[in-house]
Amino acid sequence: MSTLTPSQAVSDLLRQPDDLLKLASYRKKLLKEKSTLDAKLQSGVKNQLDLTRDALLKLQSSKATVALIREEMMSVENLNDNGEDKGDAFDKITRVSTVHRNLSQTTKMVQNLRSMSDKVDHISSLLDSDKNQIGGSTGYSPNLLPIHFQLQQLESFRNETLHQSKKSSSASSEERQILIKWFEKLDKVANDFENWLWEISKNIVELTRNNNGGTVVRLLKIIEVEGKEDEKAVAMRLVRKVATHDAASKFKSMQANARIIKNWRHKLLDVMNNSIKEKFNNHYLDNQYDMLGFIEGLGWIYKDIIRIKDDVEPLFPEDYEITPYLVKAYHKHLDLTIRKVISSAPEAKVLLELHAWIKEYRVSMKELEIPSKWLQPPLLDGKSQDLIEDYVKLIVTKLDEWTMNLMREETSKFQWRTKEPEQSDDGQLGMEGVVDFFSLLNQQCDLALDSNQGAVLVRVVTECSKLMKRVQIQWLNIVQEESKLQLEKKPEEVPGGLVEYVIALANDQLKSADYVESLINRLEPLVSEKYKMQITNLLNDSIDGYLDVAKKCTSTLVEFVFNDLKLPIKNLITPIIWYQDEGIILQIIETMKDYMNDYQLHLNSSIFEILIEDLLDYFIISYLSAIAKAQPKSIKIPIGLEKIKKEIGLSFDFFVKFKSPKELEENNFEILKLIISLIESDSQMFFMDYWNFAKKFGPNLQFIENLLKARDDLDKIQLNDLLDMLKRKIKEENIQDPDEPTIMVKVQGPSSGLLSNLSNLAGTYASNFSSSNFTAGGFASTGFAMSGSAHFAGMR
């Protein structure tokens, strides 16, 4: 850290001219700070001098003590050198003292052995009395201290006796075994008492909850006494090698060696830790078939911690640091138990509830003022968010599994067609799987909503959207494959009923789109703006996917119609058959009529409207393709022209049953009107009619060339002149193809087969034929209100 020079400090203080007026206050402030620093320095110096003086005095005292010890040691050495006779007397006195002590110990040992049985019986009765108290190990237990005091004396006697017998060279092994049996009754009571202490230790929290804190205090006092005895024994063993080897010191060393180190304090902590572990294990086992109940029942953790802070902690000595120890134990075993729950592969809702509970746990522990360092490592190593990932994976796995089973059943029905599809009261066909599928999706979305996390809902909706996409692709492929088999093979080689199942599938797609729309309406009000757009976009894509499948179904149904019409369509605008057979167009119309009557009976009305648009497109494309493929001079003027007008009129009369005349004029039959104009136009007016056609549908020069060649009223010179004029005008006027593809791109030329591409013609261009695209050349307002055939016959 850099320091300021005096000049820099002054420049910082005196930045403005007005700062000179503050010099007096600055000086006063600096003097005050100086006096404060001086006072602190003086106080510090005085303290250091006092400490130094005390240290010197202690050093002098230590030197004097060392000198005194040296003098005493020298005196002892002189006495030893000058008192050999006195030393012999001292040895005799020592041996007499040892004999007396041994006699006293032997007498005491005999008395203790005689009275031990009665004392043990008394202790056993006291112990039984405590065990039979109300509450058992969570009860009062008033006799702990008397039992322990008497047991401690008897155990010391036993330990010393057995140790002496072990060290004695005169005692045989048989005598030692007899002595051990003599103490068996004491050993049993001692073990019972120790087990009782650990049973009480398991229930320390319950003891305080039952207002039996006194029992805890007595327990801790016993453990404290045993701890001090352990310390004494360990200390005596450590100093045994350096102590003088007189009789008294040998006796104390013998007592230290005889004692069994109990280490009860550590056992107490271990027992309490294991009791917490047992609590979690029992709670897990009690709820192993109801993990939601397991999570809901974890509130006892907070109750126990509150009890520990309020009631248990005041009963323990501070050096135990009992609250941190127990909180850490609860946290550790909670973490282990949660991991056990996760490893048991619980249902998705359990993972969500567990994630929410862990968040609540952090907040609750903070409210309980539990330091975060006691809760390390965090639950699940701080990776609780992975539960959401696990949840999503589980959702995906389950949904995939359920959907796979459902689709296996539904596709099997569709492909084998051993029985008819389900039929509703209004005659619409359908399959059973749609309701089940969306019931599953809604259940998963409800689970995600329970998490109160928009991100979770988005993840689930994303996975549901992917799943719906896979199902849609699967249906598209199946419809494609089955329709191909139906069209390419003989009827007896494939199962019947494909038409009905395609209708049922189409209805199901619209129903599915409605279900998704309902899901959007249900979810949108429940999420924030941050996630609303994501969810809406995902589900709107799913709706589009269902409509695509429905569109594929309608195009397939139309494909079935035109598969039956291959021969009549092939004979349109042909030099001989078409002119001789007046029933070709009627056969086409009647076939379409029969199919439409069946379709309308079983299809949803909205899908039927789409199908009509597809049928219109197929018919118009087929007719335009017949004109494009017409042989040179095959359209006789005016006979062929009148026949074309009549056929278009009859087809208009058929389609007007399903759409309004105005809509047909503006969106569908406009191009046929323009084509008729091109057929009947003379060479001087041809470009005007061509202009009306080209500005809406593009140059289409190859089609126009084929049309002109098919007319029998143009010779080769006129034809070439018209084509040269068109090419020149196209270049001069810069006539381009429209930005959006038109129906003309699907018109088949002389070398193309119509049905080879019918599956791609699913009404794609119906939406492009809106009234806004037509700026001139429309039908008269009363045109198609009359009979279609009459209208076309009346055209110029």
N, C-alpha and C positions, 0 to 999 in steps of 0.2 A: 504494500500500500504506500503510495508516494506521499511525501509531506511538503507543505508549502513553505517557501522562503518568506522571511519578514516582508520583503517588498511585494511579493505576490499576495500575502494576506492583506496588506494595506490596500493594494489595488482592488481586491475583492470587496473590501468594506467601503471604499470611497469611489464609487462608480459615478455618482451624480454630484453636481455642485451642492445640492441640498444636504448631502451626507456630511458636510463639514459641520453643520449645525448639531450633528449627533455625536460629535467627538466626546463630549462630557459623559454621555450615557455609555458609549463604548468603553471609555477609560474606567468608569465605575464598574461595568460588567467584568472587565478583565481583572481588575483588582480583587473583585469578589471571588472569581475563579481561582486566582493565585492564592488567596488566603485559605480557600477550601483545600487546595492541593498541599499547601504547607502543613495544614492540620493533619491531613491523612499521612503525610510522610513522617511527621513527628510521632504520631501514634504507632506507625509501623516500626520505626526505629526503637521505640520504647519496648514494644512487645518482643522484638528480637533480642534486645539486651536482657530482658527478664528471662527469656528461655535459655540464653547462653549462661547466665548466672546460675540458674537451677541445674543445668547440666554439669557445670564445674563443681558445684556442691556435691552432687551425686557421685561424681568421679572421685572426689576426695574421700567420701564415705566408703566407696567401694575399695579404695586403696587401703583404708584403715581396717576394714573387715578382712581383706586378704592377708594383711600383716598379722592380725590376731589369729587367724586360722593357722598361719605358718608357725606362730609361737606355740599354739596348742599341739600341733602335730609334732613339733620338736620335743615338747614335754612328754608326749606319749612314747616317743622313740627312746627318751632317756629312761623312763620308767621300765620299758621293756629290757633295756640293756642292764639295768641295775637291780632287777627284781626277779631273778630266776626261781628262787624258792617260793616267792609269793605266787608265781604262775602255776605251780603244781597244786597249790591249795585251791586256786580258782578253777582249775579243771575238775577237781573233785566236786566242788559246789555245783558246777554246771551239770555233771552227770547225775547228781542227786536231784537237781531240778528237773531234768529230763525224765527220770524215773517217776517222779511225782506227777508230772504232767501226763505221762502215758497212763498212769494208774487212774487219774481223774477222767481222762478221755474214755478209758475202758469202762469205768463205772457209768459214765454218762451214756455211753453207747448201749450198754445193757439195759439201762432204764428206758432209753428211747425205743429200743426194740420191743420191750414189754408193753409200752403204752401206745405204740404206733398203730396197732389195729383199731383201737377205740377212736383214736384221733381221725383215722381215715374214714371210719364209719360216720363220724360226726360231720366231716367235710362232705361226704357223699350225700348226707341228708340235707345239708345246706344247699348243695348244688341242685338236688332234685326240687327243693323248694323254689329256687329261682326259675328253673325250667317250667314249673307249673304255675308261674305267675300269669295273670291275664295278659294276653298278647304274646306270650312266649318270648322269642328273641327280640321282640319290639316292646317288651314290657319293662317293668321297673328294675328287676334284678338287684335287690338290696344287699345281698350277701357276697358280692364279688370281692370286696376288700378283705373281710374276715377269711373267706376261703383262700384267697391268695396268700395272705399272711401266714396261715398255718401250713399251707402247701409249700411255701417257700422254705420254711424251717425244716419240714420233713424231707424236701428234696435236697437241701444242703446236707442234711444228715446222711441221706442215701448216697449222694455223690461222694462224700468224704469216706464213708464206709467202704464202698465199692472200690474207690481209688486206693485206699490203704490195703485192701485185700489183694488188689492187683499188683501193688508194689511189694507186698510182704513175701519174703522168700520161704516162710514157714507154712503159708496157707496153700493147701492143695486145690486143684481145679474142681474137685468134687465139693469141697467146702465153699468155694466161690459160687458154684451153681446153686447150692442150698441157699446162700445169701441172696442171690438174684431172685430166686423163687419167693423168698421172704418179702421182697419189695414189689412183687407183681401186682398186688392189690393197690399199692400206692401208685404204681405206674399207670394202672387203668384209670384211677380217679384223676390223676394229673392230665392224662390224655383227654379225658372227658371234659375237664375244665378248660383246657386249651381249645378244644373244638367248640365249646360253648362260647368262648371269647370271640372266635372267628365268626361264629354264627351271628353274634351280636354285631360284630364289625360290618357284616354284610348289610345290616339294616340301620346304619347310623342316621341316614336321612329320615327313615320312617320313625326312628326313636324320637327325633326332634319334632317330627310332625305329630307324634302322640304325646308331646310334652314330657318325655322321659329323658331330657338332657342330662339328668343326674347319672343315669346309667352310662352315658358316653363319658362323662367326667371320671367315673370310677374305672372304666376301661382304660382311659388314657393314663390315669395314675398308676395302674398296674404295669402298663407298658413302660412308663417312665422309670419305675423302680427296677424292673428287669433290665432296662437299658443301662442304668447306672451300675448294676451288678456285673453286667457284661463288660462295661468299661473298666471296672476295678480288676476283673479277672485278666483282661487283656493287658492292663498296665503292669500287674504283678508278673505276668509271664515275660513282659519285655524287660523288666528290671531285674529278673531273677539271676541273670548271669553276672551282674555287677554288684548285687547285694552281698553283705557279709553272711557267712554261713553258720550263724548261731542257731540254736534250737528254735527260738521264736520265729526267725525269718523262714526257717525250713517249714514250720507249721503253716505260716501264711502262704508260702509258695504251694504247699500241698493243697490248701483250700482253693487257690486259683486254678491249679491243674485239674482239680476234681470237678469244677463247675463246667456244665455244658453250655456253650454260648448259644443263646436263644434268638437274638436278633429280631425281637418281636416288632419293633417299629417298622422295619421293612416288610415284615409279614403282614402287618396291619394295612399298609398302603397297597400291597399286592392283593390282599383280600378285597379291599374296597374297589380296586380296579377291576378285579374279576367279577365282583357283584354287578358292576355297571355293564360289563360285557354280557353277563347272564341276563340282565334286564332287557338288553337289546335283542338277544337271541330268543328270549321268551316272547317278546313282542312280535318278532318276525315269524316265529312258529305259530303263534296264535292267529296270524293274519296271512299265512302263506298262500291261501286260496282267495284272499281279498286284499290285494295290494293297495287299493284305494283306501280301504279301512286302515291299513298299516300307516299310510301317510297321514290320514286324518287323526290317528291316535297318537301322534308323536308330541302332542302338547305337553305330556308329562315331563319332557326334558326341561322346558322352561320352568315348570313348577318346582322341579328338583333343584335347579340352579338358584332360584329365588330362595328356597329353603336353606340351601348351603350358605348363601351369602348372609342371610338374616339370622339363622339359628345355629348352623353347624360351625361356622368360622369362629364365633366367640368362644366356643368350648375348647378349641384346639390351641396349643401353644403357637406363638407366632412363627417359630422356626420350622413348623410343619409346612407353612404356606399351603394350607389345605385347599383353599378355594382355587388357586391356579391349577393345583394338581388334579382336582376332581373335574374342573371344567375341561381341562385338556383330555382327560380320560373320556368324558362324555363325547367330546368332539371327535376323538380318534375312533371310538366304537360306532358312533353315528356314521362316520365316513365308511368304515368297513361294512356296515349293514346296508348302506345305500348301494355300495358296489355289489353286494350280494343280490339286492333287488334287481339291479340292472342286468346282472349276469343270468338271472332266471328267465330272461326274455319275456318281460311283462307286456301287456297290451299297450297300445299307443296312448291311451288316456292316462295311464299310470306315469309314463315318461313326462307328459305335459304337467301333470299334477306335481311330480317330483321336481321338475324345473321351477315351477312357481313356488313350491315349498322352500327350496334352497334360497331363493331370493328373499322370501319372508324370514328365513332363519338368520340371514345376515342382518336384516333390519332389526329383528327382535333382539339379537345379541348386542347390537349397538345400543338399543334402548335399555338393555339391562346393564349397560356400562361395562361390558366385558371387553378388555383390551384385545385388539386384533392379533397381538403377538401370542395370545393364548390359543388362538384358533388357526395355528399353522401346522402343517400345510392346509390351505383351504379345502373345503369339501370337493372331492373329485379333482384335486390339484388345481382348483380354480377353473376347470373346464366344464362347468355345468351347462354352458351353451351347447356343448356337444350332445346334450340330451335332445336338443331340438333337431340336430342332424340325425341322431338315432331315430327320433320320432318320424322324421320325414322319410328316412330309409325304410322304416317299418311300414309306414303308410304305403310307400311305393311297392314294397314287397307284397303286402297284403292285397293291395288293389290289383297288382299284376296277377297274383294268384287267383283272386276271386274272378277277375275279368277273364283270365285265361280259361278257367273252368266254364264261365258263363258263355264265352264266345265259342268254346269247343262244342257246347250243347247247341247254341243257336246256329252256328255254321253247319253243323251236322244236319240239323233239320232243313236248312236251306239247300244243301247239296243233295241230300238223299230224298227229301220230299215224300216221305212215306205217309204223311197225313197232311190235311189242309191247314193253312194258317188259322189263327184265331180270328173270329169275326165278331165285331161289336154289334150293338143293337141297331145302329144306323147303317149297317152293311159294310163298314170299312174293315179291311183286313189288317192284321198286325201280328207281331210276335210278342212273346211274354217277357223277354229279357230286358226290355228298356226300363220298365218300372224298377226291377231289381237293381239294375246298374246305377240308376240315378239315386236310388235309396242309399246305396253304398257311398256314392260321392257326397251326398248331403250329410251323411253321418260323419265322414272325415272332416268336412268343412265345419260342422258343429263342434267337433273336438278341437279344431284349430281356433275357433272363436272362443272356446273356454280358456285358452291360454292368455287371452287379452293382449296378444302381440300381433300387430298388423303384419310384421315380417314373417311370422309363422304362417299366417293365413295365406300370404302371397306365395310362400314356398309350396304349400299344399295345393293351392289353386293352380300353380305352375305345373306340378306333377299330374294333377287331374287333367289339365289341358293337354299335356303330352300323351297321357293315356288315351284320351278321347281321339287324339290325332291318329294314334296307332290303330285304334279300332276302326276309324273311318277309312284309313288306307287298306286295312284288311278287307273291309266290305267292298271297297272299290275293286280290289283285285279279284275277289270272289265273283262279283257281278260280271266283271270282264271275262273271267274264265268260263263261267257257266253259260253266259250268253254266246260265247264263241262256240262252245260245244253244241248248244242248241241250234245255231245257224249252220254249222259245218257238218254235223252228223245227221243221220236219219232219225226221225222222231222215235222209232222203237228202240234206238240205241241209248237214249237218255231218259232219266225219270221225268214224268210229266209234272205239270203244275208250276213250272218256272215263272210263268206270267203272274200267277197269283202271289208267289213269294216275292217277286220284284215289287209288285204293288204293295205288299205288306211291309217290305223294307223301306220303300219310299215314305209310306205313312209314318213308320217308326222314326225316320230321320226328322220329319217335321215335328213329331212329338218330342224328340230329343232336343231340338232347337228351342221348343217352348219351355222345356225343363231348364235348359241353360239360361234362358231369358228370365225365368222366375228366380233362378239362383242369383243372377246379377241384381235383380230388384231387391232380393233379400239381403245381400251382402253390402251393397253400396252404402246404405245408411249407417252401417255398423263400423265402417273403417274411416280413417282420416283421409284427407285429400292426398296425402303422400302416397298412399297405397291404392286409392280408389281407381285411378287411371290404369295402373298396372293390371289390377284384377279385371276391370272392364275390358281392356284390350285383349287379355288372354281369353276370356270367355267369349268375346265377340268373334275371335278367330275360330273358336270351337263351333260357334253357331254357323259361321261361313263354311266350315268343314262339313257339317251335317247337311247344309244346303247343297254343297257340291255332290255329296253322295246321292241326295234326292234328285239332283239334276242328272246324275249318271243313270239313275233308275228310270227317269222319264225318257232320256235319250235311248235307253235300251228297249223300253216299251215301244217307242216309235220305230226303232230298228226292227222289232218283231213285225210291225205292220208292213214296213217296206220290204222285208224279206219275202212276204207273201205276194208283193206287188212287183217283183223283179221283171217278170215277163211283160205285163201291161206297160210298165214304164219304159221298158226296152223298145216297145212298139210305138211309142209316141213319136210324132213328126218323122215317120218313115214313109218312103215313096209309095208303097202299095198297101200294106196292112192297115196303116192309120187311116187312109182314105176309105178303105173298104169296110172297116169295122167301126161302126158308130158307138159301140158299147165299151170301148177301151176306157174312156174317162169315167163312164158310169160304173164300170167294174172297180176302178180305183176308188171312187167316192163311196161306193157301197161297202167295200172292204174297210175303209177308214171309218165309216159309220158304225159297222158292226163292232169293230175294236173299241171305238169311243164309247159306245153304249155300255160295254162291259167295264171299261176303265172307269167311267164316270160313276158306275154303281158302287165300286169298291175303293176308289181313291179319295183322299181328302180333297176338298174343293180347291184349296189353294194350290196343291200339287197338280190337280187337273188343269188349272189355268196355265201352269208352266208347261204341262205336257201339250196343250193346244198350241202354245207358242212354238214348241219344238216341232210339232206336226206341220204347222204352217211353214216353218223354215225348210223342213225336209221336202215338203211338196213343192215349194217355190224353187228350191235348188234343183230338185229333180226335173221340173219343167224347163227351167233355164238350161240345164245340162242337156236335155233332149233337143232344144233349139241349137245349142252349141255343137252338138254331134250330128245335126241334120246333114244329110248328103247334099251335094250341090244340086240346085234346082228342085229340091224336094218340097219347098213351100210354094205352092201354086197360088198366084194372085189372080182373082180374089178368093178362090175356093179355100185354099189352105189358111189364109188370113181369117176368113169368117169362121172356120172350124176352130182355130186357136181362140178367137174371141168367145165362141160358144163354150169351149171347154173351161176357159178361165171364169166365165160367168157361172157355169154350173158349180165349179169348185167354190166360188164366192158364196153361192147360195148355201152350200154345205157349211162353210165356216162361219157364216153369219148367225148360225144357230148357237154359236159359242162365244162370239164377240160382237160388239156393236158395229154397224156398217161404217160409221165414221172412223172408228179405231182401225178397222181392216183397211180402209182406204189410205189412211195416213201412215200406218206403221208396217203394212205387209204387202198389199197389192199395188202400191205405187210403182214399184219397179216393173211389174208386168205391164202396166199401162204404158210406161216409157218404152218397153221392148216392142209393144204393138205399134207404137208411133214410129219406131225405127223400121219396122217391117213394111208399113204402108206408106212411108214417106217417099216422095219422088226425089230425084237427084238434086233438083234446085233447092228444095227445102230440107234436105237431109241433115245438113250441118246444124240447123236450128234445133231439130229434134235431138240430134246427137249432143248438142251443147247442154240441153236440159238433163240428159242422161249422164254426161261426163262430169258435170260439176258436182254431182251427188255421189257418183260411184267410181269416178276415175276414168282414164282413157279406155282401158280394156280393149285394146286394138285387135287382139287376136280373136276375141269373142265377136266383135263387130265384123271382122273380116269373114268369119264363119257364117254369121247371120246373113251378110250380103251375098255370099256365095250360095246360100240355101234359097234365096229368092230367085224365082224363075223369070222375073220381069226385067232383069238387068243383064245386058250382054257383057262380054269380057272387057270391052273398051270402057263402058260406063263404070264397071266395077273397079278397074284400075284407076280411072279418073277420081272416083270417090275416095279410094284408099289414099291416093297421092294427096288429094285435098285435105283429108283428115290428118295425115301425118304432118302436112305443112301447118295446118291450123293448130294442131296440138303443140307444135314447137313455137309458133308465133304467140299463142295465148298462154303458153307455159302451163298447160293442163297437167296437174300432178295427181297422184293417188291421194285420197283423203288421209288425214292423220290417223283416223281410226279405221281398222279393216271393215269392209262391207261384206254383204252377202255374196258379192261377185267373186271373192277370192276362193269360195268353195264350189263354184260352178265347174263341173267336169268338162274337159275338152274331148275331142274325138278319140284320143288315145287313153283316156282314163276310165276306170270302172267306178260307177257311183257308189256301190255298197262297200267298196274297199275302204272308204274313209267316213262312212256314216257315223261311226262311233265318236268321231271328233266334231260332229255337227250339231251339238246339243243346244240348239237355239242360241248360239253364242252371240249372234248379231241382232237378235230381236230388239235388244235395248238400244241399238244404234239407229233404229228406224223411227225415231220420235218425230213429232210434227215440227219441232224446231229445226230439223235438218232440211225441211222442204220449203223452199222459198217461192217456187213457181211450178206451174204445170200440174197442180193437184186436180182431183176430180171435182166436178161441179157439186154444189151443196146437195143436190138431189140425186146425184149419180147412183150410188149403190142402194139408195132407199128402194128403188125399183128392183125388179128381178135382175140378178147379176148377168145372166145371159143376154137379156134385153139391153142392158146397159152397154155391154161390150159390142153387141151387134150394132148399136146406134152410134158407135164412135166413128169418126170421120173416115 
